[in-house]
Amino acid sequence: MVSLDEISSAEICARVKNLGFSPGHYIQMYGERWEVLSDPFPLDGGIAVNVKVKGGTGARAIKLPATVLQSVKKNNRVPTSG
């Protein structure tokens, strides 16, 4: 298995996007329902998305929890030959 440190930020962001963290989707996180406004991007050593509370007007960036990144790591198996 490859560690997250060995995967580029762009690859991590692409995989997180495939989990549903992309514009137009809604996520339930941190006790709120959020509308995702952006594709995932690197932020302060983690991955974040711009969101707004459903029905709200203000946007903000939130970092995704480690469990989401662990899901990316778990699904990143390197093919073995033989």
Protein Blocks (a to p, Z undefined) as FASTA:
>chain_A
ZZfklpcfklmmmmmmmnopaghiacdeehiacddfbdcddeehiacdddddehiabdcd
ddddfklmmmmmmmmccddeZZ
